[in-house]
Each structure stands twice: as C-alpha cells, then as structure tokens.
Amino acid sequence: MSLKIWVTTPFFYPDMSRPWSEVFNDMLSIVDAAEDLGFEGVTVNENHFQNYVTNPSSIMFSALAAQRTKRLRIMPGIVVLPYYNPLIIASEMSFLDQMAPGRIGIGVARGGSSYQLERVGVDMANARAMYEESLEIIRKVWTEDDVSYDGKFYNFPETTIVPKPASDPHPEIWAASQSVDGVKRVAEQGLNLITAPNHGNFEPYGDLETLLAAYDDAVAVSEHPRQQVMVLRHTWLGETEEKALEYFDDFLNEYNHYRALVKGSGSTASKEGRLAARTGGAVDDGAIKAGLVRPESESFPREGLYEKYSDPILTTPERMIERFKTYEKLGVDHMACLVAVGQPTSEVIKNMEFMAKEVLPEFC
C-alpha cells in the first residue's frame, strides 16, 4: 500500500483579537480543499481551555466535515478518553460512523498534560488506568449487547448502545503515543498507531526510527498483526528552499505555544527523555491567562533545517517526496501534515494545491 497523505485542522488561535468564527471557517476551508484536492483524509484536533487548540469537540466538527464531503476519511482526535464517559463517546462515534460509513476513525489517548485533566477533575496519576478502562468499554459496546461493567472508575448495569456503528466491526481506532513504552502497549493491544515523537516539533533524526523499531519489536512478540501507522509532521512547500522557509517564524511560534503546555512533563535534551512517557508536569503560574497561552521562547536556526531535523519538513517538492519515501520504507502508512500554524488561510490552501500537484501523485 502506498503512503497516504492527510492534513490536520489544528484550530490554532494565536491572535485572539480575531473572531473565533474566522478560525472555524478557516478549518472548514481546509476540509473542503482536502476533499477537492485528493488528500486521503483529515484529522480533527481537539483540546480545551486555551488558544493552542481551540476546538472543544472534534466529534462535533467531524460530523460537519462528514456532511460536506463524499470520499474524505475523517478522524476526530486526539480524544482524551478520561475527559468523557466512555458510553457517550461510543454512542456519539456510532452516530458519526452512520453518517459516513467506512470513512470514520477515532484517535484516542490518556492525556499528556495535567492542565486540562485537573480542570475536569481527573488526577493525572489515574489517567492511564481510566483510559484503559474506557477503551475496553468502547470496544465492547460497539460489538456486544447488554454489556455491564464493574471497574475502578466506570460502573454500569446491562447497557446497549443504539445505534451500533455502521462499519464492521466498528470505526478504526488509532491510539496516540509518543513514547517507547506507549507504542509497545499500542502494539500489544492490536491498535493502529498515531505518533509524533518529541515534544511538538524540531525533532532530530533517529527518534522516529527508534520509536517505530520499538513498535515493530512489540508487534513481533504480540498476538496481533502489525496495524496501520500514522505520523504527524509540520510541512510547507516552496519552489526553493528559501521560499519554503517563508513562514518559519509561524512554525516556531506554534512550537513555543505547545512547549508552554507540556513544559515540565519531560526532557527534550536526550533521545531517552524525548521518547519517555510524559509525567504530566505542571503548567507554570501565569502560562495561561484568559485562555491565552504565554509561549516559550525557544529558538532554532533556520539554516540547514532539512539536514538537522526530521520535523518540520519545510522544503521543496523533491525533498518532501524524498523524506516521505524514507518514512514509507520505515513502515509508515499515513502522513498527517500540519500545514496551518498561523499563516493566512489563503496561503495554506495554495500550499495544499501545490502539494497536491507536486507531491501527492508520487504516492497514488
């Protein structure tokens, strides 16, 4: 199977003086362009209580995306399962799957930041166990009737969700992980993997290779066949290397917003630190005020970007194709391209058109 190329709807909102409705409409424009230009699918970001990702319901937005598209695959996520009752997620995803049978998946995770978990009353120490229980429940009620459950966090008598999913046996499940231990667990559970090693961007070469090797090793000793792998990358095309860096500062700004949210949850100084499970950390006092993230101030040279980092991929079509083919050889099945990090949406759409013309045909 050739590598499939997706785009994301990040809902990044650095300028909160703009009406949020403009951000919403920008994301719909990305969905429409992805459908028209031949991208495989769209991943719909979700997060809460800050302006780094300002979509509180990826399932709701995905329903809208499903209604305005005919062939595009749609993945709400990452949905942090401990935020929600699993019966409600299972029911809403079944409804969404009925709207677009065969085109729906869901990206799930335990939650890597304590900031949001604390605000919905979840102890970070319990997030992993809650996630595991929730995932078990969702998979059961999608395929079985009269399911009861008696767990540490979730308890309910015999329950049947109606409707069941249209897809057989259910929508695709993509488990998100950025750590060696995490990808091993995904392999052991026989789930699709969605990953972006490191903390947000500016990822040195070798991290992804190590992560995928750990995943493949775990698959080899598990009872499940290897499932699909999706990798997130920040991308931008230019006719020349210089033009590809036109919006470098926007990519750096987006990275620094992310770093502010995960600061204290792990070290980026070594490969071991970058590929370790996050501890959750604690967002500094004053890092978020009135929903506005105070970004970190890390910087990276733009010179030699392609040679130094596996992500971002801000380059020419020839080099982007080269990079994607390298990932394909590593066993990556899908690329999720984060193209909107603060640039004018008209420029984002033009870049998607450029990518559809120059890059997508190499992976048909």
C-alpha positions in Angstrom: 0.0 0.0 0.0 1.3 3.4 -0.9 1.8 6.1 1.7 -1.5 8.1 2.2 -1.3 11.8 2.9 -3.7 13.6 5.2 -3.9 17.1 6.6 -4.9 18.4 10.0 -7.4 21.0 11.3 -5.3 22.4 14.2 -7.6 25.2 15.4 -4.5 27.2 16.3 -5.7 30.7 17.5 -2.6 32.8 18.4 -4.4 36.1 17.7 -7.4 36.1 20.0 -8.5 39.5 18.8 -9.9 37.8 15.7 -13.4 36.4 16.0 -13.1 32.7 16.7 -15.7 32.1 13.9 -12.9 33.0 11.4 -10.8 30.2 12.8 -13.8 27.8 12.5 -14.3 28.8 8.8 -10.6 28.5 8.1 -10.7 24.9 9.3 -13.8 24.2 7.1 -11.8 25.6 4.2 -9.0 23.1 4.9 -11.6 20.3 4.9 -13.1 21.4 1.6 -9.6 21.7 0.0 -8.6 18.3 1.2 -11.7 16.8 -0.3 -11.3 18.5 -3.6 -7.5 18.1 -4.0 -7.3 14.4 -3.3 -5.8 14.2 0.2 -6.6 10.8 1.9 -8.2 12.3 5.0 -8.3 14.9 7.7 -7.5 14.6 11.4 -9.5 17.0 13.6 -7.7 18.3 16.6 -9.4 18.8 20.0 -8.3 20.5 23.2 -9.7 22.7 25.9 -9.3 25.9 27.9 -6.5 27.6 25.9 -5.7 29.0 22.4 -3.2 26.5 21.2 -6.0 24.2 20.1 -9.4 25.8 20.3 -11.8 23.0 19.3 -13.6 21.6 22.3 -15.4 18.9 20.2 -13.6 17.0 17.4 -16.6 14.7 17.1 -19.0 17.6 16.5 -16.7 19.2 13.9 -16.2 15.8 12.3 -19.9 15.4 11.8 -20.0 18.7 10.0 -17.0 17.6 7.9 -18.7 14.3 7.1 -21.8 16.1 5.8 -19.8 18.3 3.4 -17.6 15.6 1.9 -18.1 12.4 -0.1 -14.8 10.5 0.0 -12.6 12.1 2.6 -11.6 9.9 5.6 -12.2 11.8 8.9 -10.6 11.2 12.2 -11.7 13.1 15.3 -8.7 13.2 17.7 -6.9 13.2 19.7 -9.9 12.5 22.0 -8.6 12.2 25.6 -10.8 9.4 26.9 -10.5 10.3 30.7 -12.4 13.6 29.9 -15.5 11.7 29.0 -17.9 8.9 29.9 -17.0 6.0 27.5 -20.6 5.1 26.8 -21.2 8.6 25.5 -18.1 8.5 23.3 -19.1 5.1 21.9 -22.6 6.4 21.2 -21.5 9.6 19.5 -18.9 7.8 17.4 -21.5 5.3 16.3 -23.7 8.2 15.2 -20.8 9.7 13.3 -20.0 6.4 11.7 -23.6 6.1 10.5 -23.2 9.4 8.8 -20.1 8.4 6.8 -19.7 4.6 6.9 -16.2 3.4 6.1 -14.7 6.9 6.4 -14.5 7.4 10.1 -11.9 6.6 12.7 -11.1 8.0 16.2 -7.7 9.0 17.7 -7.6 8.3 21.4 -5.1 9.0 24.2 -4.8 9.1 28.0 -3.9 12.9 28.0 -0.3 14.1 28.3 -0.9 17.4 30.1 -2.2 17.8 33.6 -3.6 21.3 32.9 -6.8 20.1 31.2 -7.1 16.9 33.3 -7.1 18.9 36.5 -9.9 21.1 35.3 -12.2 18.2 34.6 -11.5 16.6 37.9 -9.1 13.9 36.7 -5.9 13.0 38.7 -3.1 12.6 36.2 -2.0 9.6 38.2 -5.3 7.9 37.3 -5.3 8.9 33.6 -3.7 5.8 32.2 -6.0 3.4 34.1 -9.1 5.4 33.2 -8.0 5.4 29.6 -7.6 1.6 29.6 -11.0 1.0 31.2 -12.7 3.5 28.8 -11.1 1.9 25.7 -12.1 -1.6 26.8 -15.7 -0.4 27.3 -15.9 1.4 24.0 -14.7 -1.7 22.1 -17.2 -3.9 23.9 -20.3 -1.9 23.5 -19.6 -1.3 19.8 -19.9 -5.1 19.1 -21.9 -6.5 22.0 -25.4 -6.0 23.5 -26.3 -5.8 27.2 -22.8 -5.0 28.4 -22.3 -4.4 32.1 -19.1 -3.2 33.7 -17.7 -3.1 37.2 -14.4 -1.3 37.1 -12.4 1.0 39.3 -13.6 4.1 37.5 -16.6 3.1 35.5 -19.6 1.0 36.6 -22.9 0.4 34.9 -25.6 -2.3 34.5 -26.5 -4.0 31.3 -26.4 -1.4 28.5 -26.8 -1.5 24.8 -25.9 1.5 22.6 -28.2 2.4 19.8 -27.3 2.8 17.0 -24.4 0.5 16.7 -21.6 1.6 14.2 -22.3 1.1 10.5 -18.7 -0.1 9.9 -17.9 -3.7 10.5 -16.9 -4.3 13.2 -16.5 -0.6 14.2 -14.7 2.6 13.3 -11.0 2.4 13.2 -9.2 3.1 16.5 -5.9 5.0 16.4 -4.1 5.1 19.7 -1.8 8.1 20.1 1.6 7.6 21.7 4.9 9.5 21.7 6.9 7.2 24.0 8.7 3.8 23.6 6.6 2.2 26.3 3.5 3.7 24.9 4.0 2.4 21.3 4.7 -1.1 22.8 1.4 -1.0 24.5 -0.4 0.0 21.3 1.2 -2.9 19.5 0.2 -5.3 22.3 -3.4 -4.1 22.0 -3.5 -4.6 18.2 -4.5 -0.9 17.6 -3.5 1.5 14.9 -0.7 3.9 16.0 -0.6 7.6 15.5 2.6 9.3 16.7 4.8 12.3 16.6 7.9 11.7 18.8 9.5 14.5 20.7 7.6 17.4 22.3 5.9 19.1 19.4 8.4 19.8 16.6 12.1 20.2 15.8 12.7 16.5 16.1 16.2 15.2 15.5 16.8 12.4 13.1 16.7 8.9 14.8 13.8 9.5 17.2 11.1 8.2 14.9 13.3 5.3 13.8 13.8 4.3 17.4 10.1 4.6 18.2 9.0 2.5 15.1 11.6 -0.1 15.9 10.1 -0.5 19.4 6.7 -0.8 17.9 7.7 -3.4 15.4 9.6 -5.4 18.1 6.5 -5.4 20.2 4.3 -6.5 17.3 6.6 -9.4 16.6 6.0 -10.9 20.0 2.3 -10.0 20.3 -0.7 -12.0 19.2 -1.7 -9.3 16.8 -0.6 -8.5 13.2 1.0 -5.1 12.5 -1.6 -2.4 12.2 -1.5 0.9 10.4 0.9 3.7 11.5 0.3 7.4 11.1 3.0 10.0 11.7 2.3 13.8 12.2 4.6 16.2 10.5 4.7 20.0 10.1 5.0 20.7 6.4 5.4 23.6 4.0 6.4 23.5 0.3 8.4 26.1 -1.6 9.7 26.3 -5.1 13.1 26.9 -3.5 14.5 26.2 0.0 14.3 29.9 0.8 10.6 30.2 -0.2 9.8 27.1 1.8 11.0 29.0 4.9 8.8 32.0 4.3 6.6 31.1 7.4 9.4 29.6 9.6 8.5 32.1 12.4 4.9 30.8 12.4 6.1 27.2 12.8 8.4 28.3 15.6 5.7 30.2 17.4 3.3 27.2 17.2 6.1 25.1 18.7 6.6 27.5 21.6 2.9 27.5 22.4 3.0 23.7 22.6 6.1 23.7 24.8 4.4 26.1 27.2 1.6 23.4 27.7 3.9 20.4 28.2 6.8 22.1 30.0 7.8 20.1 33.0 6.4 16.8 31.6 9.7 15.5 30.3 13.1 16.4 29.0 14.0 17.1 25.3 17.7 17.2 26.0 18.3 13.5 25.1 16.6 10.8 23.0 15.8 8.9 26.1 14.0 11.9 27.6 12.1 12.7 24.4 10.9 9.1 24.0 10.0 8.6 27.6 6.3 8.7 28.8 5.2 12.1 29.9 4.8 12.8 33.6 2.1 15.4 33.0 4.2 18.2 34.5 2.6 21.4 35.8 1.9 24.5 33.7 3.7 27.5 35.2 1.6 30.1 37.0 0.7 32.7 34.5 1.4 30.5 31.5 -2.2 30.7 30.6 -4.4 33.7 31.3 -7.9 34.3 30.0 -7.3 31.3 27.7 -4.2 32.9 26.2 -1.0 30.8 26.3 2.2 32.6 27.0 4.5 30.9 24.6 8.0 29.7 25.5 10.9 31.5 23.8 13.0 28.6 22.4 14.7 29.3 19.1 16.2 27.2 16.3 18.3 28.3 13.3 16.5 28.1 10.0 19.8 27.3 8.2 20.2 23.6 7.4 16.7 22.8 8.7 16.2 19.8 6.4 19.6 18.3 7.3 19.1 18.7 11.0 15.5 17.8 11.7 13.1 15.1 10.7 10.3 17.5 11.6 9.4 20.1 10.4 9.6 19.5 6.7 9.8 22.9 5.1 11.3 22.3 1.8 10.9 21.7 -2.0 8.7 19.1 -3.6 11.6 16.9 -4.5 12.9 16.8 -0.9 9.5 16.4 0.6 8.9 13.4 -1.6 12.4 12.0 -0.6 11.5 12.4 3.1 8.1 10.8 2.7 9.6 7.8 0.8 12.0 7.3 3.7 9.1 7.2 6.1 7.3 4.8 3.8 10.3 2.4 3.9 10.2 2.6 7.7 6.7 1.2 7.7 4.7 4.5 7.9 1.3 4.1 6.2 -0.1 7.6 6.6 1.3 11.1 6.9 -0.8 13.7 8.7 0.5 17.1 7.5 0.1 20.1 9.8 0.1 23.0 7.4 -1.8 25.7 9.3 0.2 27.3 12.1 -0.8 30.9 11.8 -0.3 31.7 8.1 -3.1 33.3 6.1 -5.6 30.6 5.2 -5.4 31.6 1.6 -1.7 30.7 1.6 -2.4 27.4 3.4 -4.9 26.4 0.6 -2.4 27.5 -2.1 0.3 25.3 -0.4 -2.1 22.4 -0.3 -2.8 22.9 -4.0 1.0 22.9 -4.6 1.4 19.8 -2.6 -1.5 18.1 -4.5 0.2 18.9 -7.8 3.8 18.0 -7.0 3.8 15.5 -4.1 0.5 13.5 -4.0 0.9 12.0 -7.4 4.1 10.2 -6.2 2.0 8.2 -3.7 -1.0 7.2 -5.7 
